[in-house]
Amino acid sequence: MIWWNDIQTAFWPALRRARNTLPRYRLADEIDGMLHLPTVLRHVLAYTCRSPAPIRSLAMLTRETRYAKSTLEYQWRAACRKAAWEGRLEDFFDWLLLLHALRMKAPRVTWSYVATSLGVHEHTLTRLAHRLMGHSLAAATAIGPAKAWEAFRERFLNRLAGISPN
């Protein structure tokens, strides 16, 4: 039996601590801390990270957040100019989709099932693995989600933060 007082004092804080161990929540918190990014852009990027289902496109993001596409595109371009980087907002969505997929993949779970669960085709995940990581989907699986997060950080997030690649 759980007492009501225990829910307030123990359960919710424990749930928040557990949630914050997920890389996408840590990423959202990190993006929230990138004060050089425009406020609206920070908000929607962090929202995208915290979303339980991956947000796959700018159109999907604008529907969910009610921000104008032109506003988000303008703020993205301004942030990239400031970082002296030519990143694409679409790549942010693609990285998060691939990272979701790699997290879902387990030995007895097929890529077809993972793709269907995410609302995409398996070939989409294959193309993303090649384009973003330079690996086949099988190789990306072997590398594992932790290394994929490192690759995302190195190839994308650090540049958005204005950190030059090694």
C-alpha positions as CSV (number, residue, x, y, z in Angstrom):
1,M,0.0,0.0,0.0
2,I,1.2,3.5,-0.8
3,W,0.1,6.4,1.3
4,W,-0.9,9.6,-0.4
5,N,1.9,11.5,1.5
6,D,4.4,9.0,0.1
7,I,3.4,9.8,-3.4
8,Q,4.1,13.4,-2.9
9,T,7.3,13.0,-0.9
10,A,8.9,9.9,-2.4
11,F,7.2,8.7,-5.6
12,W,7.3,11.8,-7.8
13,P,10.8,12.8,-6.9
14,A,12.0,9.2,-7.6
15,L,10.1,9.2,-10.9
16,R,11.7,12.5,-11.9
17,R,15.2,11.1,-11.0
18,A,14.5,8.0,-13.1
19,R,13.3,10.1,-16.0
20,N,16.4,12.2,-15.9
21,T,18.6,9.2,-16.5
22,L,17.2,8.8,-20.0
23,P,19.6,10.5,-22.5
24,R,16.8,12.4,-24.3
25,Y,15.8,14.1,-21.0
26,R,19.4,15.0,-20.2
27,L,19.7,16.3,-23.8
28,A,16.5,18.4,-23.3
29,D,17.9,19.9,-20.1
30,E,21.2,20.6,-21.9
31,I,19.4,22.3,-24.7
32,D,17.4,24.4,-22.2
33,G,20.7,25.5,-20.9
34,M,22.0,26.7,-24.3
35,L,21.3,30.4,-23.6
36,H,22.8,31.5,-26.8
37,L,19.9,29.9,-28.7
38,P,16.7,31.9,-29.2
39,T,14.2,31.1,-26.4
40,V,11.5,29.7,-28.8
41,L,14.0,27.5,-30.5
42,R,15.4,26.2,-27.2
43,H,11.8,25.5,-26.1
44,V,10.8,23.5,-29.2
45,L,14.1,21.6,-29.4
46,A,13.8,20.5,-25.8
47,Y,10.1,19.7,-26.3
48,T,11.2,17.5,-29.2
49,C,13.7,15.6,-27.0
50,R,11.1,15.1,-24.3
51,S,8.4,13.8,-26.6
52,P,7.7,10.1,-25.9
53,A,7.2,9.5,-29.6
54,P,9.7,11.0,-32.0
55,I,8.8,14.2,-33.8
56,R,9.7,13.4,-37.4
57,S,9.4,16.7,-39.1
58,L,9.1,20.4,-38.8
59,A,5.5,20.2,-39.9
60,M,4.8,17.8,-37.0
61,L,6.6,20.1,-34.6
62,T,4.6,23.1,-35.7
63,R,1.4,21.2,-35.3
64,E,2.3,20.2,-31.7
65,T,3.8,23.4,-30.5
66,R,1.7,25.9,-32.5
67,Y,4.8,27.9,-33.5
68,A,5.0,29.1,-37.1
69,K,7.3,27.2,-39.4
70,S,8.8,30.4,-40.6
71,T,9.7,31.4,-37.0
72,L,11.4,28.2,-36.3
73,E,13.3,28.2,-39.6
74,Y,14.4,31.7,-39.0
75,Q,15.6,31.1,-35.5
76,W,17.4,27.9,-36.6
77,R,19.2,29.7,-39.3
78,A,20.2,32.5,-36.9
79,A,21.5,30.0,-34.4
80,C,23.5,28.2,-37.1
81,R,25.0,31.4,-38.4
82,K,26.0,32.3,-34.9
83,A,27.7,28.9,-34.5
84,A,29.3,29.3,-38.0
85,W,27.7,26.0,-38.9
86,E,25.4,24.9,-41.7
87,G,23.3,22.4,-39.8
88,R,19.9,21.4,-40.9
89,L,16.9,21.3,-38.5
90,E,15.7,18.2,-40.3
91,D,18.9,16.4,-39.2
92,F,17.9,17.1,-35.6
93,F,14.6,15.2,-36.1
94,D,16.4,12.5,-38.0
95,W,19.0,12.0,-35.3
96,L,16.4,11.7,-32.6
97,L,14.4,9.2,-34.7
98,L,17.5,7.1,-35.2
99,L,18.4,7.3,-31.5
100,H,14.8,6.3,-30.6
101,A,15.1,3.3,-33.0
102,L,18.4,2.2,-31.6
103,R,17.1,2.3,-28.1
104,M,14.1,0.2,-29.1
105,K,16.1,-2.4,-30.9
106,A,16.6,-5.6,-28.9
107,P,18.0,-9.0,-30.0
108,R,14.6,-10.5,-30.7
109,V,13.0,-7.3,-32.0
110,T,13.2,-6.9,-35.8
111,W,14.0,-3.6,-37.5
112,S,10.7,-3.9,-39.3
113,Y,8.9,-3.9,-36.0
114,V,10.9,-1.0,-34.7
115,A,10.3,1.1,-37.8
116,T,6.5,0.3,-37.8
117,S,6.3,1.3,-34.1
118,L,7.9,4.6,-35.0
119,G,5.7,5.2,-38.0
120,V,8.4,4.9,-40.6
121,H,9.7,2.3,-43.0
122,E,12.7,0.2,-42.3
123,H,14.5,1.7,-45.3
124,T,14.2,5.1,-43.7
125,L,16.1,3.9,-40.6
126,T,18.7,2.4,-42.9
127,R,19.2,5.6,-44.8
128,L,19.4,7.6,-41.6
129,A,22.1,5.3,-40.2
130,H,24.1,5.6,-43.4
131,R,23.7,9.4,-43.7
132,L,24.1,10.4,-40.0
133,M,26.5,7.8,-38.6
134,G,28.2,6.5,-41.8
135,H,27.2,2.9,-40.8
136,S,24.7,0.3,-41.9
137,L,21.8,-0.3,-39.5
138,A,23.4,-3.5,-38.4
139,A,26.7,-1.8,-37.6
140,A,24.8,1.0,-35.8
141,T,23.1,-1.6,-33.7
142,A,26.4,-3.3,-32.9
143,I,27.9,0.1,-31.9
144,G,25.0,0.5,-29.6
145,P,22.8,3.4,-28.4
146,A,25.5,4.9,-26.1
147,K,28.0,5.3,-28.9
148,A,25.3,6.6,-31.2
149,W,24.5,9.3,-28.6
150,E,28.2,10.2,-28.5
151,A,28.2,10.5,-32.3
152,F,25.1,12.7,-32.2
153,R,26.8,14.9,-29.6
154,E,30.1,15.1,-31.6
155,R,28.6,15.6,-35.1
156,F,25.5,17.7,-34.3
157,L,25.0,18.9,-30.7
158,N,28.4,20.3,-30.1
159,R,28.3,22.3,-33.3
160,L,24.9,23.7,-32.4
161,A,26.4,24.7,-29.1
162,G,29.2,26.5,-31.0
163,I,31.9,23.9,-30.1
164,S,34.2,23.2,-33.0
165,P,34.6,19.5,-34.0
166,N,37.9,17.8,-33.1
